[in-house]
Amino acid sequence: MTASFMDLVDVTIVNIAIPSIQESTGASFSAVQWVTGGYALAFAIGLITGGRLGDIYGRKRLFLIGIAGFTLASALCGFASGSEMLVAMRILQGGTAALMVPQVLSIVHATFPAEERGKVFGLFGAVVGLGAVSGPLIGALLTEWDVFGLGWRPIFLINLPVGIAGLLLGRVFINESKAERALKLDLPGVVLASAALLMLIYPLTHGREAGWPLWGHLVMVGSLPVFALFVAYERVKTRRDGSPLVELSLFRVKSFAAGIGVQLTFGVVTGIFFLVWTLYMQLGLGWSPLKAGATGIPFSLACSTAAGVSVQQLVPRFGRKVLQAGALVMALGVLVYIGEAHRYGTGIAPWQMALPLVVMGAGMGLIVAPITDAVLAEVPREHAGSASGLINTVNQVGLALGLGLVSVAFFGAVPDGTVAGEPFTVAFQHAMWWVLGVLVVVFLLMFALPGRRKAGGAAPAAAGKTEREPVLV
């Protein structure tokens, strides 16, 4: 739980400090995108591999390696001498998180009997909510207080005592466990998947500042045959030894294939919104990190409340319709936010943002809590572990892709040479139309999800006999 809290806080704590990082290091807008996007991309690429390594070499061992590496990478982020080093260390942080995070729920599954796991996963859900709410506030306070004159750096250095505590507690209290039948590591699959993702996302992130050169378009188009080669290799790998990086047979399940699309597109929504939201408040409106962080409290509270209600009361009665309602409610919040931003301009106050943020947060809460179970509902039990790992990987890929699209959706609407002021408020409205469009795609894809859980499908990952459990959003 300590490690999970540290990872979740680290994901949400950084956005609020982005303008301070940019001012301190002189980072370009593309470097700013890579501070968040580099972490998400490295995390996405490493998730399934990290889980497989835990199955083979021991989950406790990989967890301790991961948390030690994450803590070290956090320290290096905190002492980064410039934007290039910070981006590199954030990529290292994402890679080490990919070793640590997949082991958390697998260790819970291996340690606790079935009748006790419900309580443990309930506690995990509470930690997830606490991390989501507290991350932006902690980041805002640390940045605002300028602890020891270090500016934004304490947002990373705070991981040191937490990480050391998690490392010591893990050594003492976690029991070692491995998969009964460990599969082989698919290194060529990792290389092909990584290359395809980089070819797609790197030109998106750097294209605007480079003037959208021809090579960027060619590289993005070239990612498609690399993805195709990856799929072909995975088929060969499946026939050869039955241990591919991605279990392609899962895509024959209609609801799972659609659910992967939902996770990918919803990741794009979150990737675009949270970064441009922070830049809008601090660069467009000139707000302090603390004021911007506090403005997000209604969103977090509405999201947490709706998530609890959706899982416990709504989804058992209405099934897929709850998720679709969440997409529509979130889209309504986006429309209200666009209207408020246009009406009040740079004079908008936090209380005037409360209504659209509550509506958007409620919509997101209706989606994020039940989505994993909905996607896994028709997946055979024996593939639930592989499926849950793939779900989280695709969500992180969507997040990285959304962060890359910020260069088009947001920065593309900012005139060259602009560093703050009214143009950023206009760009925010432009980016929110992108968010609205992707939410429409999310809503349509949800029609392919099962209306209700069918008997004989995959059990919820917390209860099913899986080697890797899903990481809650």
Disulfide bonds with the S-S distance in Angstrom:
none
